[in-house]
Amino acid sequence: MTSENAGLTSKDYYFDSYAHFGIHEEMLKDEVRTTSYRDSIMKNKHLFQDKVVLDVGCGTGILSMFAAKAGAKHVIGVDMSNIIDKARLIVEENGLSDRITLLKGKMEEVELPFPSVDIIISEWMGYFLLYESMLDTVLLARDRYLSPNGKIFPDTATMVISTIEDGDYKEDKLSFWDNVYGFKMSAIKDAAMHEPLVDTVESRVVNASQCVFKTIDIMTVTKADLNFSVPFEISIMRDDYVHAFISWFDIEFRACHKPVRFSTGPFAKYTHWKQTVFYTPNTLTVCKGDTIKGTIDCAPNAENPRDLDITIDYQLTGKEESSEDRMVFRMC
């Protein structure tokens, strides 16, 4: 480690990672993500006309430029990452420097050129919706700057859980460590069992109903609400095996004249958020009509609040098997 990097924390590396162009390329090429934001803004010009807009975590400035093109009086983009240096050049290249002001720094430290804003736009979502905890920053901006009749884009998020049959992939990802060229590596296997897997899941392997276990109204939610313990209940749809729980989230822009929605689930078009998989320690034998009830606990990790501590307690009541377990994960 060089002397200039000495003393950097994981939070510092989080912001530094967003200075790399590859991350922004992946997000911009995510058609579901980017077109949903574009449509929510450009198809609702009457909401943006002559308004002051704040773009929290502006990145390359794409959302700021959508808002300016939609008729905003002025747009302020804020980002901690060095990508904002490139964003200034992008804004200038597109002839929008007179209507977009980009500020480099933390939301709680920068000084905005306006005392309040009419609209906040932000692409704050992480894996499992809350990983990286950028929503905290949006809520700070809301409480400090949003006018009483202001709007937030997007304004609603829902978190969903189901189960999957995933024996072959689980074998490849976890049982691999039982024999690595003749050597046992159980220490890694144990660690892998407690780390959620972010990957694309085929819809055909989903074998239970979908349960919305958390709905977040971004206009009213508090930081404390993001530390939660909530129940869920799902029904098995066919005779099968359960190797893991799966979670995803859906996003809505309800402030639009005609609401814009997108899903990150396995039944929808691919997004870079993919889905989050939580493998069970043992394979569950399930029959159509069986129920799985439980609770999901989610909280920021005490050492690094951008990580998540997730616990899933479940009870299977089935024709062939009844069982219960507690699974503890850290998303980092």
N, C-alpha and C positions, 0 to 999 in steps of 0.2 A: 504494500500500500504506500502510495506517495504521501509526502507531508501535507499536500493540499487536500488529500482525501481523509487524512487522519481525523478522527472524531466525528465522522459522519454517522448518522443513525439510519435505521431502516426507513424512517420517514423521509430523510434526505434522498436516499436512493429511490424512493417512490417518485418523488418529483423529478429526479434526474432521468429516470427511465422514460418519462414522457417527453424528453427532449429528443429521443431517437425517432427518426422519420418512419421506421418500419411499423411502429405502433400506430401512428396516424394513418399510414397507408392502409393498414388492415381495417381501421375504423371507417375510413372514407369509402373503402371498397365494399363495406357491409351495406348492401343496397337497402335492406329492410330498415336498418337504423337510420341511414342518411336521408332516404326518401321520405320516411315518416316525419322526421324533423322538418324537412323542406316543405312537405305538404301542409303540415300544421301551421307553418308560418306563411308561406306564399299563397295558400288558398284562404287565408284569413287576413288579408291586407287591411280590412276595415278595423281589425283589432290593433294593428301595429301602426297605422297611419298617425304620424305626428306624436308618437309615444317615445318615452325614454326607456331604453331596454338595457338590462344588465345580463351579460353572458358569463356565467360562473364556470371557470375552467375552460376557457375559450379555445385552447389548443391552436390549431391552424387558423382559426377565425372563420370557419365555414358557416357556423350558425349566426355569428355577428353579421356576416355579409348577406345571408338570407334575410335577416331582420332589416338591414339597411335597404335592400332591394324591395322589401315589402312596404317601405314608406316610413320607417321609424325616423323620428326627428334626430335622435342621436343614440348610438349604441356604445356601451362601455364593456370591453372584454377584459377579464382578469384571469391571470394564470401565473403560477409559481415557477413553471418549467421554462427552460431556455427556448422552447419552441416558440415562445411569444416573440422572440427576436425575428424569426422567420415570418411569423404572422404579420408583423408590421410591414414587411416587404411585400407580402401577398396582398394586404389591404391597399397599399400604395399602388401596386401593379394593376389592381382592378379599379382604381380611381375612386376609392371610398374613404380616403384618409380624412376628409373634411367632416365625415359623419360617423366615423368609428374611432374611438380612443381606446388604446390597449395599454393596460397597466400591468407591470410585472411585480408580483409580490403575493403575500398571503391576503386572503379576503378580509381578515380581521385587522390588517395593518395598512392596507392601501387607502388613499383618500380619493373618493369619487368626485368628479366635477359637478355632480348634481346631488342635492340633499336627499332625494328620493327617486325611485324608478317606478314605472308603470307596469313593466313586465320583466320577469326573470326567466331566462332560458338556460338550460344546463343539461349536458349529457353526463350525468353523475353516476350511472349504474355500473356496478361491478359484477363479477361472477357471484352467483347466488344472491343477486341484487345488491347485497350490502357489503360484500368484500371490498376493502379499501376505504370504506366509510366516507366517501366524498359527499354523501348526503348531509353530513354535519355542516359542511361549508355552505351548502345551499340554504339550510335552515338559518344559519347565522346571517346570511345575506337577506333572507326574507324578513327576519325580525328587525334588522337594522335599517333596511332601505326600501322595502316594498310598500307602496302607498296603500291606504285602506281598501281601495277597490281594485287593487292590482291583481295580476294573473301570473301563474307559473306554468311553464311549458317544459315537460309534461307535469300533470298534477295528480296522477293516480298510478299506483303500482300494486300489483297483486302477486303473491308468492304461492306456488302450487306444489303439491307432492303426489307421487304415485309410486308404483313398484315396477320392476322389470325382471325378466328372465335373461340372464347374461352370463351363463355358465362358461362358455368358451373364452370370453374376454376376461372374466374374473380369473380363470385358470392361467391365462397368459400373463396377466398383470401381477397377480399375487403368488400363485403357486410356483411361478418361475424361480422365486427366491429359495425354494426348498432344495433345489439342486442346480447350482450354477457351475457348470463344468466340473461336477463332482464335489462341490463344496456347498455346505449349508450356510445361508445368510439370513437366518431367522430374525436377526435384529432389524434388518431393513424391512422384512415382511411385516413385522409388528408395527413399525413406524408407518408403513404404507397403508395399513388397515385403519389408521387414525387420521388419514389425510384424504379429504374428498377428492374425487377425480373429476376434472372438467373435460368433457369430451362430447362428441356428437353421438346421440343415441338414436337408433332407428325406431320409428314409431311401432313397427310390428312386434317389438319385444316388450312394449308396455302392456301389462296384464292386469291392471286394476283401474278403478275409477279415479278421477282427478279430484283432489280436495284443495280448495283455496284455504290456506291456513293463516294468511296475514294479508290485510289490505292496508295500504298506506296512503292517506290523503296528505299530500305534500303541503297543502295550504294550512293544515292544522296540526300535523304531527309534531311531536317534541323529540328532542334528543333522547330523553328517557324512554320513550316509546320504542326505540330501536333495540332496547334490551328487553327481550320478551320470552315468555313461556306460554305456548298456545296449544290447544288440542287439535287432533286431526282424526279423521275416520275415513277409510277407503274400503271398497268392496272388490273382491277378486272377480274378474270377468270370465275366466276359463280355468280348467284344470291345468295346473302348470307348476313351476318352481319359481320361488323368489330368491334372487341373489343380491338384490340391492334396492334401496329406495332411490328415487330420482326426483329432482326438484328443478323448477324453472320459474320464470316470472313473465308477466304481461304488463305492458305499459299503455296508458291512455292519456290523450290530450283532450280532456273534457271541456276545456275552455273554448274550443273551436266551435264554429257555427254548426259543423257536422263533425262529431268527434272522430279523431284519428287514433287508431289502435295498432299495436303489433305485439306478437308473442315470440318468446325465445324458446318455446317448447318443441318437442320432437314431432308434433303434427303440423308445424308451421315451417316456412322457408328458413334456411340456415341463417344464423347470426353469429357474430364472433364471440358472443357470450356462451354459445353452445348450451349444454345442460350440466348439472352437478349431480354426481353419482356417489351414494353412500353405501358401501358394501356391508352386508350383514356378516357376522362371524361364521354363521352356519346357514346352509341352504334350507329354505322353508318349503315344505310340500303343501300346496294350496289347492283348493277346489273352488269351482264356480260358486259364488255366493258367500264364501268365507269373508270375515271382516277382520281388518287390522285397525286397532285403535291405539292412540298414543299421544305423546306430547313432543313438541320441538322447542328446545331452549336455544336461544341465540343471543350472544353478547360480544362486544368488542373484547379482544384479549387484553389482559391487564398490562402486559409488557409492551405490546405494540397494538394500539387501538385500531390500526388498519387491518389487522388479522381478526378472524372470527373464531370464537369458541362455540361449537354447535354440539348439542346433545339430543339424540333421538331415543326416547323410550317407547317401546311398542309392545302390544299384546296381540297375538294371533289367536283367534277363536275359529277353529276349522273342523271339518269333517274328518280329515286324516291326521291332523296335528294341531295341538294347542301349545303355544310357547310364548315366552316373553324375554326381553333383553334390554339392556341399556348400551347404546353406542356413543362414544365420545370422540369428537373430531376437532382438529384445529385446521382452519383454512389459512394457509400462509404462503 
